[in-house]
């Protein structure tokens, strides 16, 4: 335990007494501690526009789909590759696993 009594790595999310030195929410929920603390950095994902967030999510999704599809598509041709190269099916499967 640390000096404030919290387990290391945990955060205090509600500050009813208002004693924490942290950014708090505005409006009617001023006892809520904002974790992570908001910043003015334009590269902070919390400050991204909706369009940029959508583009980032779409890019990650397309990349994940492309990698999964191409690594799965090779299974249909493993038998001819096994015959042509002399590699065992286990070696080819291991290579496919390394590719992913």
N, CA, C and O atoms as CSV, one atom per row, in Angstrom:
chain,resi,resn,atom,element,x,y,z
A,1,UNK,N,N,0.836,-1.185,0.000
A,1,UNK,CA,C,0.000,0.000,0.000
A,1,UNK,C,C,0.877,1.243,0.000
A,1,UNK,O,O,1.997,1.234,0.511
A,2,UNK,N,N,0.356,2.289,-0.571
A,2,UNK,CA,C,1.087,3.545,-0.618
A,2,UNK,C,C,0.688,4.411,0.568
A,2,UNK,O,O,-0.123,4.009,1.402
A,3,UNK,N,N,1.267,5.597,0.631
A,3,UNK,CA,C,1.003,6.487,1.762
A,3,UNK,C,C,-0.450,6.928,1.852
A,3,UNK,O,O,-0.930,7.238,2.942
A,4,UNK,N,N,-1.171,6.962,0.707
A,4,UNK,CA,C,-2.566,7.380,0.753
A,4,UNK,C,C,-3.520,6.206,0.966
A,4,UNK,O,O,-4.735,6.399,1.012
A,5,UNK,N,N,-2.977,4.978,1.098
A,5,UNK,CA,C,-3.810,3.831,1.396
A,5,UNK,C,C,-4.344,3.092,0.188
A,5,UNK,O,O,-5.065,2.107,0.349
A,6,UNK,N,N,-4.018,3.533,-1.020
A,6,UNK,CA,C,-4.493,2.861,-2.222
A,6,UNK,C,C,-3.484,1.832,-2.695
A,6,UNK,O,O,-2.279,1.997,-2.506
A,7,UNK,N,N,-3.970,0.790,-3.300
A,7,UNK,CA,C,-3.107,-0.213,-3.908
A,7,UNK,C,C,-2.442,0.431,-5.124
A,7,UNK,O,O,-3.119,1.111,-5.895
A,8,UNK,N,N,-1.124,0.236,-5.319
A,8,UNK,CA,C,-0.459,0.834,-6.484
A,8,UNK,C,C,-1.125,0.395,-7.790
A,8,UNK,O,O,-1.463,-0.776,-7.964
A,9,UNK,N,N,-1.305,1.340,-8.692
A,9,UNK,CA,C,-1.933,1.054,-9.975
A,9,UNK,C,C,-3.426,1.297,-9.992
A,9,UNK,O,O,-4.049,1.204,-11.050
A,10,UNK,N,N,-4.022,1.608,-8.841
A,10,UNK,CA,C,-5.446,1.914,-8.804
A,10,UNK,C,C,-5.624,3.422,-8.722
A,10,UNK,O,O,-4.714,4.140,-8.308
A,11,UNK,N,N,-6.776,3.889,-9.110
A,11,UNK,CA,C,-7.041,5.325,-9.127
A,11,UNK,C,C,-8.301,5.620,-8.315
A,11,UNK,O,O,-9.230,4.815,-8.257
A,12,UNK,N,N,-8.302,6.764,-7.709
A,12,UNK,CA,C,-9.453,7.253,-6.960
A,12,UNK,C,C,-10.356,7.974,-7.962
A,12,UNK,O,O,-9.967,9.019,-8.484
A,13,UNK,N,N,-11.548,7.448,-8.246
A,13,UNK,CA,C,-12.402,7.996,-9.293
A,13,UNK,C,C,-13.451,8.978,-8.791
A,13,UNK,O,O,-13.982,9.765,-9.575
A,14,UNK,N,N,-13.754,8.945,-7.512
A,14,UNK,CA,C,-14.747,9.861,-6.954
A,14,UNK,C,C,-14.106,10.569,-5.766
A,14,UNK,O,O,-13.542,9.931,-4.877
A,15,UNK,N,N,-14.201,11.902,-5.764
A,15,UNK,CA,C,-13.590,12.724,-4.715
A,15,UNK,C,C,-14.685,13.572,-4.077
A,15,UNK,O,O,-14.834,14.753,-4.388
A,16,UNK,N,N,-15.437,12.959,-3.191
A,16,UNK,CA,C,-16.578,13.643,-2.580
A,16,UNK,C,C,-16.126,14.817,-1.722
A,16,UNK,O,O,-16.777,15.863,-1.711
A,17,UNK,N,N,-15.010,14.655,-0.997
A,17,UNK,CA,C,-14.526,15.729,-0.135
A,17,UNK,C,C,-13.823,16.834,-0.919
A,17,UNK,O,O,-13.654,17.938,-0.399
A,18,UNK,N,N,-13.413,16.566,-2.147
A,18,UNK,CA,C,-12.706,17.566,-2.945
A,18,UNK,C,C,-11.273,17.779,-2.509
A,18,UNK,O,O,-10.751,18.888,-2.624
A,19,UNK,N,N,-10.625,16.733,-2.008
A,19,UNK,CA,C,-9.268,16.875,-1.483
A,19,UNK,C,C,-8.173,16.454,-2.464
A,19,UNK,O,O,-7.001,16.748,-2.233
A,20,UNK,N,N,-8.526,15.782,-3.534
A,20,UNK,CA,C,-7.509,15.322,-4.488
A,20,UNK,C,C,-7.066,16.451,-5.408
A,20,UNK,O,O,-7.865,17.294,-5.816
A,21,UNK,N,N,-5.772,16.450,-5.726
A,21,UNK,CA,C,-5.250,17.408,-6.704
A,21,UNK,C,C,-5.296,16.749,-8.072
A,21,UNK,O,O,-4.306,16.182,-8.535
A,22,UNK,N,N,-6.440,16.828,-8.705
A,22,UNK,CA,C,-6.640,16.218,-10.018
A,22,UNK,C,C,-7.731,16.989,-10.734
A,22,UNK,O,O,-8.482,17.742,-10.114
A,23,UNK,N,N,-7.814,16.797,-12.046
A,23,UNK,CA,C,-8.881,17.449,-12.797
A,23,UNK,C,C,-10.194,16.748,-12.490
A,23,UNK,O,O,-10.281,15.520,-12.485
A,24,UNK,N,N,-11.203,17.553,-12.237
A,24,UNK,CA,C,-12.524,17.040,-11.930
A,24,UNK,C,C,-13.474,17.401,-13.066
A,24,UNK,O,O,-13.224,18.330,-13.834
A,25,UNK,N,N,-14.563,16.651,-13.157
A,25,UNK,CA,C,-15.580,16.932,-14.163
A,25,UNK,C,C,-16.254,18.259,-13.838
A,25,UNK,O,O,-16.211,18.738,-12.705
A,26,UNK,N,N,-16.866,18.829,-14.840
A,26,UNK,CA,C,-17.565,20.102,-14.627
A,26,UNK,C,C,-19.066,19.844,-14.569
A,26,UNK,O,O,-19.520,18.712,-14.736
A,27,UNK,N,N,-19.805,20.876,-14.337
A,27,UNK,CA,C,-21.252,20.750,-14.269
A,27,UNK,C,C,-21.695,20.197,-12.930
A,27,UNK,O,O,-21.163,20.582,-11.889
A,28,UNK,N,N,-22.661,19.300,-12.950
A,28,UNK,CA,C,-23.215,18.750,-11.723
A,28,UNK,C,C,-22.437,17.580,-11.155
A,28,UNK,O,O,-22.823,17.032,-10.122
A,29,UNK,N,N,-21.343,17.180,-11.808
A,29,UNK,CA,C,-20.590,16.015,-11.335
A,29,UNK,C,C,-19.157,16.398,-10.987
A,29,UNK,O,O,-18.211,15.771,-11.463
A,30,UNK,N,N,-18.997,17.411,-10.168
A,30,UNK,CA,C,-17.661,17.901,-9.830
A,30,UNK,C,C,-16.896,16.964,-8.905
A,30,UNK,O,O,-15.703,17.167,-8.679
A,31,UNK,N,N,-17.559,15.938,-8.364
A,31,UNK,CA,C,-16.854,14.985,-7.512
A,31,UNK,C,C,-16.189,13.863,-8.316
A,31,UNK,O,O,-15.460,13.052,-7.744
A,32,UNK,N,N,-16.425,13.802,-9.621
A,32,UNK,CA,C,-15.836,12.768,-10.478
A,32,UNK,C,C,-14.448,13.214,-10.925
A,32,UNK,O,O,-14.280,14.304,-11.472
A,33,UNK,N,N,-13.452,12.352,-10.682
A,33,UNK,CA,C,-12.073,12.627,-11.091
A,33,UNK,C,C,-11.894,12.117,-12.515
A,33,UNK,O,O,-12.251,10.978,-12.818
A,34,UNK,N,N,-11.342,12.956,-13.390
A,34,UNK,CA,C,-11.163,12.581,-14.788
A,34,UNK,C,C,-9.853,11.818,-14.967
A,34,UNK,O,O,-8.770,12.376,-14.787
A,35,UNK,N,N,-9.960,10.533,-15.325
A,35,UNK,CA,C,-8.802,9.671,-15.557
A,35,UNK,C,C,-8.953,9.080,-16.944
A,35,UNK,O,O,-9.957,8.408,-17.180
A,36,UNK,N,N,-8.043,9.274,-17.875
A,36,UNK,CA,C,-6.861,10.118,-17.807
A,36,UNK,C,C,-7.253,11.589,-17.821
A,36,UNK,O,O,-8.312,11.963,-18.325
A,37,UNK,N,N,-6.386,12.404,-17.264
A,37,UNK,CA,C,-6.658,13.840,-17.200
A,37,UNK,C,C,-6.661,14.421,-18.607
A,37,UNK,O,O,-5.752,14.142,-19.389
A,38,UNK,N,N,-7.662,15.220,-18.942
A,38,UNK,CA,C,-7.713,15.825,-20.272
A,38,UNK,C,C,-6.531,16.761,-20.504
A,38,UNK,O,O,-6.030,17.393,-19.574
A,39,UNK,N,N,-6.101,16.836,-21.745
A,39,UNK,CA,C,-5.012,17.740,-22.102
A,39,UNK,C,C,-5.434,18.555,-23.317
A,39,UNK,O,O,-6.482,18.306,-23.913
A,40,UNK,N,N,-4.612,19.523,-23.673
A,40,UNK,CA,C,-4.876,20.333,-24.859
A,40,UNK,C,C,-4.108,19.820,-26.069
A,40,UNK,O,O,-4.139,20.446,-27.128
A,41,UNK,N,N,-3.423,18.696,-25.930
A,41,UNK,CA,C,-2.615,18.129,-27.003
A,41,UNK,C,C,-3.516,17.648,-28.144
A,41,UNK,O,O,-4.420,16.845,-27.913
A,42,UNK,N,N,-3.283,18.127,-29.371
A,42,UNK,CA,C,-4.121,17.686,-30.489
A,42,UNK,C,C,-3.935,16.209,-30.835
A,42,UNK,O,O,-4.787,15.631,-31.510
A,43,UNK,N,N,-2.837,15.581,-30.386
A,43,UNK,CA,C,-2.621,14.162,-30.649
A,43,UNK,C,C,-3.255,13.264,-29.587
A,43,UNK,O,O,-3.192,12.040,-29.699
A,44,UNK,N,N,-3.856,13.850,-28.570
A,44,UNK,CA,C,-4.564,13.090,-27.545
A,44,UNK,C,C,-5.873,12.578,-28.155
A,44,UNK,O,O,-6.683,13.385,-28.610
A,45,UNK,N,N,-6.102,11.260,-28.177
A,45,UNK,CA,C,-7.330,10.730,-28.790
A,45,UNK,C,C,-8.613,11.301,-28.193
A,45,UNK,O,O,-9.648,11.310,-28.859
A,46,UNK,N,N,-8.562,11.775,-26.951
A,46,UNK,CA,C,-9.758,12.389,-26.368
A,46,UNK,C,C,-10.104,13.710,-27.049
A,46,UNK,O,O,-11.240,14.174,-26.954
A,47,UNK,N,N,-9.132,14.323,-27.738
A,47,UNK,CA,C,-9.364,15.596,-28.416
A,47,UNK,C,C,-9.587,15.439,-29.917
A,47,UNK,O,O,-9.799,16.437,-30.606
A,48,UNK,N,N,-9.546,14.238,-30.435
A,48,UNK,CA,C,-9.730,14.024,-31.868
A,48,UNK,C,C,-11.160,14.356,-32.273
A,48,UNK,O,O,-12.096,14.227,-31.483
A,49,UNK,N,N,-11.304,14.782,-33.510
A,49,UNK,CA,C,-12.640,15.006,-34.050
A,49,UNK,C,C,-13.300,13.649,-34.300
A,49,UNK,O,O,-12.627,12.620,-34.353
A,50,UNK,N,N,-14.611,13.662,-34.450
A,50,UNK,CA,C,-15.331,12.409,-34.710
A,50,UNK,C,C,-14.852,11.777,-36.014
A,50,UNK,O,O,-14.769,10.553,-36.121
A,51,UNK,N,N,-14.538,12.607,-36.997
A,51,UNK,CA,C,-14.059,12.096,-38.288
A,51,UNK,C,C,-12.718,11.376,-38.124
A,51,UNK,O,O,-12.510,10.312,-38.707
A,52,UNK,N,N,-11.817,11.950,-37.337
A,52,UNK,CA,C,-10.506,11.325,-37.130
A,52,UNK,C,C,-10.647,10.025,-36.340
A,52,UNK,O,O,-9.960,9.048,-36.635
A,53,UNK,N,N,-11.525,10.002,-35.345
A,53,UNK,CA,C,-11.752,8.773,-34.579
A,53,UNK,C,C,-12.314,7.674,-35.476
A,53,UNK,O,O,-11.908,6.516,-35.376
A,54,UNK,N,N,-13.249,8.041,-36.351
A,54,UNK,CA,C,-13.834,7.073,-37.276
A,54,UNK,C,C,-12.783,6.549,-38.247
A,54,UNK,O,O,-12.736,5.349,-38.521
A,55,UNK,N,N,-11.943,7.438,-38.768
A,55,UNK,CA,C,-10.885,7.028,-39.689
A,55,UNK,C,C,-9.904,6.084,-39.004
A,55,UNK,O,O,-9.490,5.088,-39.598
A,56,UNK,N,N,-9.533,6.377,-37.781
A,56,UNK,CA,C,-8.614,5.517,-37.039
A,56,UNK,C,C,-9.228,4.142,-36.791
A,56,UNK,O,O,-8.569,3.121,-36.986
A,57,UNK,N,N,-10.471,4.115,-36.369
A,57,UNK,CA,C,-11.152,2.845,-36.125
A,57,UNK,C,C,-11.299,2.041,-37.409
A,57,UNK,O,O,-11.092,0.827,-37.409
A,58,UNK,N,N,-11.654,2.711,-38.503
A,58,UNK,CA,C,-11.798,2.022,-39.789
A,58,UNK,C,C,-10.464,1.468,-40.266
A,58,UNK,O,O,-10.408,0.347,-40.773
A,59,UNK,N,N,-9.394,2.230,-40.112
A,59,UNK,CA,C,-8.068,1.766,-40.538
A,59,UNK,C,C,-7.643,0.521,-39.766
A,59,UNK,O,O,-7.147,-0.439,-40.356
A,60,UNK,N,N,-7.835,0.537,-38.467
A,60,UNK,CA,C,-7.471,-0.617,-37.642
A,60,UNK,C,C,-8.324,-1.827,-38.015
A,60,UNK,O,O,-7.816,-2.946,-38.086
A,61,UNK,N,N,-9.611,-1.609,-38.252
A,61,UNK,CA,C,-10.506,-2.712,-38.610
A,61,UNK,C,C,-10.136,-3.314,-39.957
A,61,UNK,O,O,-10.107,-4.537,-40.100
A,62,UNK,N,N,-9.853,-2.473,-40.945
A,62,UNK,CA,C,-9.480,-2.966,-42.274
A,62,UNK,C,C,-8.167,-3.727,-42.209
A,62,UNK,O,O,-8.033,-4.782,-42.829
A,63,UNK,N,N,-7.201,-3.209,-41.471
A,63,UNK,CA,C,-5.912,-3.888,-41.328
A,63,UNK,C,C,-6.098,-5.261,-40.682
A,63,UNK,O,O,-5.540,-6.253,-41.152
A,64,UNK,N,N,-6.880,-5.315,-39.608
A,64,UNK,CA,C,-7.121,-6.581,-38.918
A,64,UNK,C,C,-7.823,-7.575,-39.831
A,64,UNK,O,O,-7.464,-8.752,-39.853
A,65,UNK,N,N,-8.811,-7.122,-40.578
A,65,UNK,CA,C,-9.529,-7.989,-41.510
A,65,UNK,C,C,-8.600,-8.501,-42.601
A,65,UNK,O,O,-8.642,-9.680,-42.952
A,66,UNK,N,N,-7.763,-7.622,-43.138
A,66,UNK,CA,C,-6.853,-8.020,-44.218
A,66,UNK,C,C,-5.847,-9.057,-43.740
A,66,UNK,O,O,-5.593,-10.035,-44.443
A,67,UNK,N,N,-5.278,-8.865,-42.574
A,67,UNK,CA,C,-4.309,-9.830,-42.041
A,67,UNK,C,C,-4.987,-11.165,-41.762
A,67,UNK,O,O,-4.443,-12.216,-42.098
A,68,UNK,N,N,-6.157,-11.136,-41.157
A,68,UNK,CA,C,-6.872,-12.379,-40.855
A,68,UNK,C,C,-7.289,-13.127,-42.104
A,68,UNK,O,O,-7.202,-14.354,-42.158
A,69,UNK,N,N,-7.743,-12.391,-43.110
A,69,UNK,CA,C,-8.181,-13.025,-44.352
A,69,UNK,C,C,-7.018,-13.652,-45.100
A,69,UNK,O,O,-7.111,-14.795,-45.546
A,70,UNK,N,N,-5.927,-12.918,-45.241
A,70,UNK,CA,C,-4.800,-13.455,-46.001
A,70,UNK,C,C,-4.144,-14.623,-45.294
A,70,UNK,O,O,-3.711,-15.574,-45.946
A,71,UNK,N,N,-4.063,-14.572,-43.976
A,71,UNK,CA,C,-3.440,-15.696,-43.269
A,71,UNK,C,C,-4.345,-16.922,-43.296
A,71,UNK,O,O,-3.844,-18.046,-43.271
A,72,UNK,N,N,-5.662,-16.738,-43.346
A,72,UNK,CA,C,-6.579,-17.875,-43.420
A,72,UNK,C,C,-6.684,-18.415,-44.845
A,72,UNK,O,O,-6.924,-19.608,-45.033
A,73,UNK,N,N,-6.510,-17.566,-45.840
A,73,UNK,CA,C,-6.650,-17.990,-47.233
A,73,UNK,C,C,-5.556,-18.956,-47.653
A,73,UNK,O,O,-5.760,-19.751,-48.571
A,74,UNK,N,N,-4.416,-18.906,-47.011
A,74,UNK,CA,C,-3.307,-19.777,-47.404
A,74,UNK,C,C,-3.589,-21.243,-47.075
A,74,UNK,O,O,-2.975,-22.130,-47.669
A,75,UNK,N,N,-4.501,-21.515,-46.146
A,75,UNK,CA,C,-4.779,-22.903,-45.768
A,75,UNK,C,C,-5.319,-23.718,-46.938
A,75,UNK,O,O,-5.114,-24.932,-46.978
A,76,UNK,N,N,-5.997,-23.093,-47.883
A,76,UNK,CA,C,-6.559,-23.836,-49.011
A,76,UNK,C,C,-5.494,-24.333,-49.976
A,76,UNK,O,O,-5.766,-25.233,-50.771
A,77,UNK,N,N,-4.296,-23.776,-49.929
A,77,UNK,CA,C,-3.250,-24.200,-50.864
A,77,UNK,C,C,-2.060,-24.846,-50.169
A,77,UNK,O,O,-1.005,-25.016,-50.780
A,78,UNK,N,N,-2.216,-25.207,-48.905
A,78,UNK,CA,C,-1.090,-25.813,-48.189
A,78,UNK,C,C,-0.709,-27.184,-48.750
A,78,UNK,O,O,0.472,-27.529,-48.786
A,79,UNK,N,N,-1.683,-27.956,-49.179
A,79,UNK,CA,C,-1.369,-29.290,-49.702
A,79,UNK,C,C,-0.523,-29.220,-50.976
A,79,UNK,O,O,0.478,-29.931,-51.064
A,80,UNK,N,N,-0.882,-28.393,-51.970
A,80,UNK,CA,C,-0.001,-28.278,-53.144
A,80,UNK,C,C,1.387,-27.724,-52.797
A,80,UNK,O,O,2.386,-28.138,-53.385
A,81,UNK,N,N,1.447,-26.796,-51.851
A,81,UNK,CA,C,2.754,-26.262,-51.437
A,81,UNK,C,C,3.573,-27.364,-50.784
A,81,UNK,O,O,4.783,-27.456,-50.996
A,82,UNK,N,N,2.908,-28.203,-49.986
A,82,UNK,CA,C,3.600,-29.313,-49.325
A,82,UNK,C,C,4.208,-30.259,-50.355
A,82,UNK,O,O,5.342,-30.707,-50.192
A,83,UNK,N,N,3.465,-30.564,-51.409
A,83,UNK,CA,C,3.966,-31.472,-52.451
A,83,UNK,C,C,5.103,-30.844,-53.248
A,83,UNK,O,O,6.082,-31.517,-53.570
A,84,UNK,N,N,4.978,-29.555,-53.567
A,84,UNK,CA,C,5.981,-28.887,-54.405
A,84,UNK,C,C,7.286,-28.605,-53.669
A,84,UNK,O,O,8.362,-28.692,-54.262
A,85,UNK,N,N,7.201,-28.270,-52.392
A,85,UNK,CA,C,8.405,-27.848,-51.673
A,85,UNK,C,C,9.028,-28.941,-50.821
A,85,UNK,O,O,10.208,-28.862,-50.478
A,86,UNK,N,N,8.257,-29.955,-50.479
A,86,UNK,CA,C,8.782,-31.003,-49.614
A,86,UNK,C,C,8.705,-30.651,-48.136
A,86,UNK,O,O,9.137,-31.438,-47.293
A,87,UNK,N,N,8.164,-29.489,-47.808
A,87,UNK,CA,C,7.978,-29.114,-46.403
A,87,UNK,C,C,6.800,-29.885,-45.827
A,87,UNK,O,O,5.841,-30.191,-46.536
A,88,UNK,N,N,6.876,-30.195,-44.548
A,88,UNK,CA,C,5.761,-30.901,-43.914
A,88,UNK,C,C,4.623,-29.920,-43.628
A,88,UNK,O,O,4.813,-28.705,-43.575
A,89,UNK,N,N,3.447,-30.494,-43.449
A,89,UNK,CA,C,2.284,-29.663,-43.134
A,89,UNK,C,C,2.476,-28.936,-41.805
A,89,UNK,O,O,2.023,-27.802,-41.644
A,90,UNK,N,N,3.143,-29.583,-40.859
A,90,UNK,CA,C,3.424,-28.931,-39.570
A,90,UNK,C,C,4.305,-27.701,-39.754
A,90,UNK,O,O,4.060,-26.667,-39.133
A,91,UNK,N,N,5.330,-27.802,-40.602
A,91,UNK,CA,C,6.202,-26.652,-40.852
A,91,UNK,C,C,5.436,-25.519,-41.528
A,91,UNK,O,O,5.623,-24.349,-41.197
A,92,UNK,N,N,4.578,-25.875,-42.474
A,92,UNK,CA,C,3.790,-24.844,-43.163
A,92,UNK,C,C,2.812,-24.167,-42.203
A,92,UNK,O,O,2.631,-22.951,-42.256
A,93,UNK,N,N,2.185,-24.946,-41.334
A,93,UNK,CA,C,1.282,-24.355,-40.338
A,93,UNK,C,C,2.035,-23.443,-39.383
A,93,UNK,O,O,1.543,-22.375,-39.017
A,94,UNK,N,N,3.223,-23.862,-38.982
A,94,UNK,CA,C,4.032,-23.019,-38.097
A,94,UNK,C,C,4.397,-21.717,-38.801
A,94,UNK,O,O,4.363,-20.649,-38.190
A,95,UNK,N,N,4.743,-21.801,-40.072
A,95,UNK,CA,C,5.070,-20.593,-40.836
A,95,UNK,C,C,3.889,-19.656,-40.952
A,95,UNK,O,O,4.046,-18.437,-40.885
A,96,UNK,N,N,2.701,-20.222,-41.127
A,96,UNK,CA,C,1.499,-19.394,-41.185
A,96,UNK,C,C,1.264,-18.715,-39.842
A,96,UNK,O,O,0.851,-17.556,-39.793
A,97,UNK,N,N,1.525,-19.425,-38.765
A,97,UNK,CA,C,1.388,-18.828,-37.432
A,97,UNK,C,C,2.371,-17.700,-37.213
A,97,UNK,O,O,2.032,-16.696,-36.587
A,98,UNK,N,N,3.585,-17.849,-37.720
A,98,UNK,CA,C,4.577,-16.781,-37.596
A,98,UNK,C,C,4.166,-15.567,-38.407
A,98,UNK,O,O,4.463,-14.434,-38.026
A,99,UNK,N,N,3.480,-15.794,-39.531
A,99,UNK,CA,C,3.068,-14.689,-40.394
A,99,UNK,C,C,2.049,-13.799,-39.693
A,99,UNK,O,O,2.059,-12.579,-39.859
A,100,UNK,N,N,1.185,-14.409,-38.922
A,100,UNK,CA,C,0.151,-13.646,-38.244
A,100,UNK,C,C,0.783,-12.925,-37.095
A,100,UNK,O,O,0.100,-12.207,-36.365
